[in-house]
Every structure is written in C-alpha cells, then in structure tokens.
Amino acid sequence: MTALGARNPTVKLLLVVAVSLVTLALLEPAALAALYLLGLGAARWGAGVGGRRLLLAQVPFWTFGVGVLLVNAMSRPGAVLLAGGPFRVTHEGLVVGAALALRGCVIGVATVAFLASTPPRDLMVSLVRHARLSPRYAYALLAGHRMLAGLPRQWATIRAAQLVRAPLGRDGRPREGWCGLARSAFALLVASIRASERVALALESRGLSAGPRTVWRPVPLGAADAALAAGVVGALALVVLMGGRF
C-alpha cells in the first residue's frame, strides 16, 4: 500500500477541496507552479502513480491550460509584448492566463492523486463513519462510481456488436461513420438508464434507508492522518506566503 493509500479518504478529500480553494485565491504563476510540482510528487511517490500513467493523466489538463493561456494572452488588455496582424500578446494576459492554466493543472493532479490512492469502498465507509454522510447517499455514490468504471467495457461490447452488422466497404472493413457512433452512444445511454434503475431498486430492497448500519473492516482515522493534514496545510501556507513575494 502506498503512503497516501494508507491515509483516511475523508481527510484526503477535504485536503483536495482545501487545495482547490487555495488555488482560487492565487494569481501568482510561480506559487501555482510550486503547488503543481508538489502535486506531481505526491501523485508519483505518494499515490504510486506510474510515470507514463501520470503523464497521460495530465494531457487533458495541459490541453485545457494551453487554451486558457492563449485566450487570455491575446484578449486581455495591457502592455503589448508581441503583435502580428489582428493578434496582440500582452504581459498581463500571459500572467493571468498562466495562473488560470496552472490552477486547472493543480486541481487536476490533486484529483489524480486522490483517485489513485483511494478505493471507492473505503471512501464510502469513511464518509459514513467520519463525515456522517447518510448511507443512502454514500452507497449511491459507490454504485455510481462502479457504473462509470464499467462504461468503457459496455461501450466496447456495444461497438463490437454493431460492427458485426455494419456493411463492409471495398477494403473489407465495416463502415458506419458518425451515424454508427451515434447509435452506439444512444444504446449505451439506454443501457445505463436501465442499469441505474435496477441498482436503485436493489438498494431500496436491501433496506438502505432503515436505521443504523454496521461496517465490516472500518477505515481507521488516527495520528498519521492528522500529520498528513498538518503537512499539507503547512505547505499551502508556505507557498501562499512565498507567493506574495514574487
């Protein structure tokens, strides 16, 4: 088990929320870059995310960040650094765009570290016992998480079934185009709605809302979790204080 994997899920969830809120109060790219590097280290060595997997997980956030940076750099007024035709790149736009892009990256890497180090079952048990969340909502979240995890497998099954019936082109390969993808998406939507209805009925039939419930293998909450919270809060405070000097 990894260092973060042994920690309490509720504590980790609160820390992810705290990091996200702190990033909203920061507009210094250097401070946000420091938080991002710390998040990468936590995901790589704290949560045990492999290098290639971590890199692929960052691609959506980098793509979003590049878009935010370009839009702000060429749309915000300020001191012009580069001009070409109708486009102007300003200093203020670069600073604000870099800060907004890094915000998304920090929140993204924190979320990756949390998901990689937190089993869904442990999160559900911890939310019920330590966050006093109603079992009705906790078990519903667990069921929804497992349904989402199974969507890629269902999609592959639906696509394989429809490609078998698809007409063949001159090269012998099935040809469907966008219409085929739309039919597959609609079939996945219908299957997901039916599955969610069955899960809801199953949860209610097992008395999910009737009185207190016991838990097998409870998730611990101890001094190590307090140390983790103190370390993260201290690092956030240090980064914020140092960021005010940049």
N, C-alpha and C positions, 0 to 999 in steps of 0.2 A: 504494500500500500504506500502511496506517495505521501509526502508531508502534508499537502493540502487535503488529500483524500481522507486522512485521519481526523480532520477537524470537523466541527459541528456544521451541518448545512445551513441552519438558520443564521449562525454567526457569519458565515461566508456570504450569504445572500444580503444581509444587512451591510456588510463591508462593500459589496459590489454597488449597492444603492448609494452608500456614502461616497465612494469614489466617483460615481456618475454625477452626484450633486456638486461635488467639489470642482469637477471639470467645467461645470456651467458657470462657475464664478471666476474662472481663469481665462485670460486673453493673452497671456504671455506664451509664445510658442516654445521657448526654452523650458519653462516649467512643465508644460504639457508633454514635451518630448522626453523629459526626465521621467514623468509618470508612465509614459508608454514603454520606455526601456525597462522600468521596474516591472511593468505588467508582462512584458515578454519573458523576463527572467522568472517571474512567478509561474507563468504557464509552462515554460520549458522545464524548469527544475523542480518547482513546487508541485505542479499538477502532472508532471511526467509526459507532457505532450511532445511527440517526436518532432524533429526539426522540419521534415517535409510536411507533416500534417499541420504544424503550426504555420508554416509558410502559406500553404493552401488556404487555411482558415482566415488569413489576413488579406487575401486578394480582394474579397468584396469590400472590405473597409478601405483598402488603398484605392480601389476604383472610385468609391464614393468620395473619398478625400480629395483625389485629383480633380474631380468635377467641381467640388465646392471651392477648391483653391482657384481654379481657372475662372469660375463665375465671379468670385469676389475680386480677384486681381484685375479683371477687365471691366468691372461695373462700378466699383466704389470710387468716389472722387478722392483726390489727394495729389501728392507730388508725383509727377509722371516720371517713371523710370525708363519706359520703352514705349515708343509709338510707331505704329505701322498701319497706314490706311485708316479704317474706322476703329481700330482697336488701340486701346491705351492700357498699359500696365502701371498701376500706381503702387507706391510704397505701402500706403495704408491698406490697400486691397490685398497685397501679399501677406501682410502681418495678420490681418483679420482672417483671411482665407486659410492660412497655415494653422492658425489657432483652432478654427472650426473643424478643419480636417483632422487635426490631432485629437480633438475631443472625441470624434467618432471612433478613431483608432484606439484610444484609451478605453472607452466603454466596450468596444468590441473585444479587445484582448482580455479584459477583465471577465467578460461573459464567457469567452472560450475557456479560460482557466477554471471558472466556476462549474461549467457544464462537464468538463473533462474530469474533474475531481469529485463530482457529486452524483452518486447513484440515485435515480428517481425515487426508489423505495425509501432510502434514508432521508431524503428531503421531505417526503410526505410524513414520515414518522416524526421528524424533528419539528415540522410546522405544527403538528397536532399537539405534541408534548411541550414544546418550548415557546412557540409563538401563539399557542392557544387557538389555533385555527380549527374551525369546525371540521369534523371528519367528512361531512358531506362535500365540502369544497376540496379538501385535501385529496380524497380518493378520486374525485372528479378530475383534478389536475393530473394525478398519476395515470388515470385511464386515458386522458387526452394526450399525455406525453407518449404513451406506448402506441397509441393510434398513429401519431405523427411519425414515430420511428418506423412503423410498418408501411407507410405510404410509398416509399421507393420500391419495395418488393411488390406491392399491389400494382404500381404503375408498370413495372416490368412484366408482370403477368398479363395485364390488360393489353399492353402493346404487342406481346408475343401472340396472343390470341387473335388480335385484329390483323396483324401482319400475315398470319396464315391464310386469312380470307381475302387479303388485298390482291388486286390484279397485278400481274407481273409485267414489267417493262421489257424492252428488247434485250436488255442485258441480263434478264432473268431475275432481277431483284424486285421486291414489292414496291409499288408506288402508291402513296396516299396523299402526300402533300399536307398542307395546313388543315384540310378538312379531316384527315385521319387523326391528326393530333387533337383537334377539337373534339372529335368523337371519343377519343381516349380520355381526355380531361373530363368530359361530361360523365362517362362511365365511372371514373374514379370518384367524382363528386357524389354520384348516386350511391355507390358502394359505401362511401364514408358516412353519408347521412343514415343509411340503414344500419351500419355498424354502430354508430353513436346511439341510435335508438335502442338497439339490443343491449348495449352496455348500460344505458340509463335504467332500463327495466331490470337488469341483473343487479345493479347496485341497490335499487329500491327493494327488490325481493329479498336481499340479504340483510335487511334491517339497518341500513347505513345510518339512518337518522334516529334510531331508537337508543337513547341513553348512552352512558359512557362505554368506552371500548378498551380492552386490554391490548397490549402490543408485545409481540414476540421479538426478541433481540432489539431492545430500545437503543437509541442513539445517545452516546454519552455527551455530557456538557461539563467541562472542567477547566482547570487552570491553564492548560495548553491553549484552549480557545480564547481565554482572556488575554493570554500573552500574544496570540495572533492579532486580536483586535487592537491591543495597545501598540503593537509594532506597525500595523497598517495606519492607524490614526497618527502615530508619531511621524511616519514617513510622509503622510499627506501634509501635516502641519509644517514639516521642514521644507517640503517642496513649495508650499504656498509662501512661506516666509522668504525663501530664496528667490522665488519668482518675482516678488515685489522689488527686488534689487536689480533685475535685468532691465 
